[in-house]
Amino acid sequence: MKIAMIGTGYVGLVSGVCFSDFGHDVICVDKMPDKIARLERGEVPIFEPGLDALMARNVEAGRLSFTTDLAQAVDGADAVFIAVGTPTRRGDGHADLTYVMAAAEEVAQALTGYAVIVTKSTVPVGTNRRVKQVVAKANPTAEFDVASNPEFLREGAAIEDFMKPDRVVVGIQTERAAEVMADIYRPLYLRDFPILTTDLESAEMIKYAANAFLATKISFINEVAALCERVGADVKEVARGIGLDGRIGSKFLHAGPGYGGSCFPKDTSALARIGQEHAVPQTIVETVIRVNDGVKLRMIEKLRDLCEGSFNGKVVAVLGATFKPNTDDMRDAPSLTIVPALVGGGAKVRVVDPQARREGEALLPGVAWVDDPYKAAQKADLLVILTEWNEFRALDLERLAKRMAHPRMADLRNIYSAKDAKRAGFEAYVGVGR
């Protein structure tokens, strides 16, 4: 099948590359000529393990190409996926649909035959019906259907998630659209991966509800962690104990400095606003958001206590700046709250992260970027672990402690233990919920 992918951000590029690997002919579209030029040179503008090799293979096979010409890509396409950004709108928490609607209007004017217009972007309930109205108004003679196909990709494991999904959700209105979507996902259907076909509104809601539930698990365990610290329990043991219950599960029960990234902050905020608009307040989700904001502030106080009440004049080595490992994404990362508090308090901050520097230099002014954890720790008063990159999981703690002026560790991902740290020579160690 011929597929046009509108948008080459994280979702659009990963989806387009993976669809081409299914054997479809895919053209990825973006308005930024520089970005398209980079992609045509084989340069991947995001960090996602394995994506560069997969992209190169399908470009070489002739199934994948890139263009700034939307009309060329849409001409003769069986399906047109809209995968543009839906950032949180300033002031009210709504998802900004400006890019989605602009793309829908442009696609409408470029249609040359029947196509399914598929919303891949995360959008509020009712958006696909609005897309249908926009297309019909822009091109009254257009022959098309709309479909909702939300993504569930984890950054750092996106290819695996696309190729071996827990489920594929497809919201449709007609049998004709259902047949097109079934053909697109046929390689997954043949391998018995679940394909859930539903109405448009349910597909839209599934995406928000899924992310809100996962965010709830994170905020829940972070609140439990705060209580564990007061009563002397270990949140890692508590999480293991409740996670072995099949009704609960162990995933997303890892205490830390709060969730971030491209989805959870944006989607929980949007779901809360949808509830308020329809007079059905999502009080659990609203609380999850408040708890997550509070967790980051609580982490700052942990660091302040380790610095004897003041950051002023302290040298702090921070390991990790992205919101999670195996990505270069810093959107709503805890580092964007915690590091500025350190700098604002008068600390000299050195940051080590395998992928964050390209974005981080603009987002975290006033810090020094260092390539090596041991160099960052030289004469430092505090070592902070913010992101659990594999590179930070097996550090020589004794070597680190010897380099520091005051060997103190704030392990905000619980990848070490107080026993190991103190044996290595750290005079102080704090984790989360332990």
N, C-alpha and C positions, 0 to 999 in steps of 0.2 A: 504494500500500500504506500501511497505518497502522503507524507506527513509534513506539515509546516509547524515549526515550533517558534512562537513569538516570544522573544526574551531569552537571553543567554546568561541569566543569572544562575544561581546555584541550582534551582529546581529545573529551569529550562534546559541548561546545558547537560546536566546529568541525565534527565529524561530523554533528551534528543539523542545523546550518544547511545544510551541503552536501547532505545527503540530501533536505532540503526543496527545494533548488534542482534536484534530479533530478526533482521533481514528486510526491514522496511527502508524505503528511500526517504531520508529526512533532510530537510533544509532548515537550519536554525537562523533566525532573523534577529538583528539588533540594530538600533538606530545609531549606535556609536561606531563610526568607521574604524577608529583605532582598535577597538575591541575585536571587530571582525577581522581586521588585518592580522592581529596577533593569533587568532584562532586559525586562520588560513596558513600561518607559519607553523602551526602545531603547538603554539604556546597556550597552556591552560591558565586562565586568569584567576582561578581559585585553587586552593590546595585541597585535593581530595584523592586519597591513595588509590592508585590504579587507573584514574580517569585519563591521564595523558596517554597511556599505552592503548587503552580501549578506543579512545578517540582516533589515534593514529591508525589503528588497524581498520577502522570502518571508513575513514577518509580514503585510505589506500584501496579499499575494496570498492569505492565509488558509491557507497550508500549514504555518505554523510557529507554535507557541504554547508557553507556559511555565506550569508549575504546581508546587505542593508536594504535590499529591494523586496519589500513585503509583497507587492503585487506579483512578482516573479515566483515567490515561494508559494503563494496561495493559489495561483493559477493551476487548476487541475488537481488540487489536493483532495484527498478523501477525508482528511481530518485536519483541522487547524487548532492547535493547542495554544491557549493564552497562558503564559507563565511569566507575567510581569509582576513587579513588586506591589504589595498592598501594605505599605508602612502604616504605623499608627498615626492617626491625624492629630496634630497638635491641639491640645486644649480639651478634647472631649473623649479620647480613647477609641474613637471609631477607626475602622480600617479605611484607609484612603483608597477609593476605587477609581481615582482619576485615570490611572494608567490602564486599568482594565477596560474602562468604557471607551477610552481613546483607541485602544487596540481593536475593540469590537467594531467600532465605526469604520476604521481603516480596513479591517478584514472584509466587512460588508461590501465596501466599494470595490474590492479586488476579486470577489467571488465570480467564477466563470461557469460554475456548475454546482451540483449538489455537494455539500460538505457538512460534516458534523463539526460545530464549533465547540471545543472542549475547554472548560475553565479548569486549569491546573493550579492556578493561584489560590491561596487560601482566602475565601470571601464569605461575608455574612450571609445568613439565610435570606433567600429572595434575590440574590445577585444574578443568578443564571436567568431568571425570568426577565430581569432588567436588561441583561445582555441580549436576549431575544428581541425585546422591544427596540433597543438601539439598532440592531442589525436590520430589522424589518423597516424601521423608519429611514435608515440611511440608504437601503436598497430594497424598495417594495417588491421587486421582481425576484429577489434572491430565493433560491431553493436550498433550505438548510434546516438542521435541527441543532439544538444545544444539548450539551451534556456536562455533568459535573464529575470530575475525576480527581479528587484531592490526593495530595502526595503525603507519604508517611516515611520520608527519608531521614535517617540519622546522619548528621554530618560526621564524616570520618568512616562511615560504613554504608554510604549511599548506594554504591553499586551492588553490594550484597543485598541490601534491602529491596532494591528494584528487581533484581534477578530472582530473589527468593523471598517474596513478601509474605508477611503474616496474612494479608488479604489485599485485594484490589477492590476499591469501592467505585462504582459507576452509577451515577444518577442520570436517568434518561426519561424521555416522554413518549418515544415511538419505537416500534419494532425495527424500523429501518436504522435508526441510530444505534439500537442495541446490537444489530448485526455488524455494523462498522466497528463498534468498540470491541465486540467479541473477536473479530478478525485481528484487530490490533494486538490484543492480549492473548491470542491463540497459543503462543509458545508457553505461556504460564498455565493456561487452561489444560493443555495436553500433559503437563506435569503435575496436575491436581492441586495447584495452588488455589485457594478460595477466591472466587470472583463474586462479589456481592453486588447485585443489581437492584437499585432502589429508585425512589423518586428523587427529584432534584433537591428538595428541601432536606430530606433525610441525609443525603450525601453531604450536603453543606454542613449540616449539624454534626455529623459523625466526626469530621475533622476537628472542629472546635472542642467537642466533648472529649475526644481522645486526648488531646493535648492538655486540656484542663484537668483531666483525671490524673495524668502523669505528673503534672505540676503540683497537684494536691498531695500526691505521695511524697514528693520532695519536701514540701513545706511541712507536712505532717512529721516526717522523721527529723526535720530540723527543730521543730518544737519539742519533740521527745528528747532530742539531744540536749537541749537547754535544761530540761528537767533532770536528765541523767547526770549532768554535771553537778547539780545541787544535791542529789540523793546518793551519789557515789556509784551509779550504775555505768556500764559501758555500752554505748549506743550500738557499737558493732555487734555485740552479742545479742542485744535486744532486736536489732534488725534481722539477724540470722534466725533468731527464735520465731519471730512472727512471719518472716519470709518463707519458712518451710511449710507454712500453712498454704495449701493449694489455692484457697480462696483469696489469698493476699498476694503471694508471689514475692520473690526477692528483688526484682528489678525496680530501680528508682527509689530504693530505700538506703541511699548512701548519704549520710549527713555531710554537710560541707558549707561553703560560703554563700549558698543560694543558687537558684537556676538563672540562666541567661540564654543568649543565643537568638536566632532569627525567628523562632516560633513561640516558645512558651510565654515570654513577656507580652508579645503582640497579641497572641490568640486568647490568653486569659483576659486581657483588657477588653478585647473586642467582644468576647462572650458576655462579660459583665455589662457592657453597654447595650448589647442586644436584649439582655434580660430587663434592664431598666426601661428600654424603649417600649417593651411589650408588657410592662407592669408585672413582670415575674422576676423579681430580683434574684440573682444568682449569689446568694449570701456566702455559700461555701467558697466559691471562686473569688469573690471580693476579699474574703478573709485570707485566702491563699496568697493573693497579691500583697496584702499588707504584711503578712508574715515574712514573705520573701524579701521585701524591702527592709524589714526589721532585722533579718538575719545578717545582712551585709553590715548594718550599723553595729550589730553585736560583735562581729568579727573585728571591726575597727577598735572596739573597746578591749578586746582580747590583746591586740597588738599594743595598745597603749599601756595596758597593765604590765606587759613584758618589758616595756621601755620605761618603767618606773614613773608612769604618769604623764610623760611628755615625749613627743617625737622630735622636738627641737634639738638639732645638732647630732642626731643619731644617723648612723649609716645602716641602711636596710637593704638586704638582698631579696628580691622577689623572684621566685621560680614559677613561671607560667603567667600568661596574660590573656590568652584566648579563653572562651567560656568553657571549653572542654578540649581534650587532646585530639590530635589527628585532624585539626582544622585550622584555618587562619582567621576564622570568624571571631570578631570581638564584640559583636552586637550585644549590648546589655550584659557584658561579662562582669562578674564581680570585681575584676581588676579596675573597671572604670569608676567604681565607687571607692574602693579601698586604697588604691595607689594615690589618687588625688588627695585623699585625707592625710596620707603620709607626707606627701610633698607640701601640702598646705600647712601641716603642723611643723614644718622646718626640717624634715628628714632629707638626707641625701639618699636617693633611691636608685639602685641598679636592678635592671630587669633582664631576665634570661628567658627566652621563649624561642623554640625552633622555627615558628612560622609567623609570629605576631608583629614583627618589627615593621613590615611594610605599612600596615594600618596603624600600628601603635605609636609611631613617631608623631603622628598628628593628633592622635586621641589622648596620648599621655605626655603632655609637654612637661619639661623639667626633670625628666629621668634620664639616666645613662643606660644605653642598651649594650649588653655584654654577651659574648658568645658562650662563655664557660661558667658553670656554677661555682667552681672553685675560685675563679678570678673575681666573681661577684661577691664572694664571701670574704675577700681579703679585708681585714680590719673592720669587718661589719659588727654591728651591735645586735642585729636580729636577722634571722633567716626565715622567710615566709614561703610556704608552698601553697600556691593558689590554683595550679592546674596540674593534674596527675599524668603528665606526659611520661612515657616509658623511660625516657632519659633520666627522670628524677626518681625512679623507683628503686634504683640500686646504687645510690651514691655512697661514696666512702665517707661515712659520717665522721669518723675520727679525723680524716684529712680536713674536712670542712671545719670542725670544731677548733682544730689547731690554728687555722688561718684567721679565725674571727677574734675581734677584740673582746667581745663578750658573747660566748657561744650560747645563744638562745634560739629556740626553734618554735615557730608557730606552724604546725602541720595542719592546714585547713582542709586537707583531703584524707587524713588518717591513713597515710601509706606507710608510716613508721610507728613505733611505739615509744612510750616514755622510757621503758627499760632499755631498748636499743640505743636511744639518744643519750641517755645518761651514762651508759657503758662506754659510749664513744667520746665522752667528755663534755657533753652539753650540760650547762649548769641549770638550764630551765627548758622545759618542753611542754607545750600545750597542744592538744588536738581539739576535735569537736565532739562533744558528748561523751568524754572519757575522763 
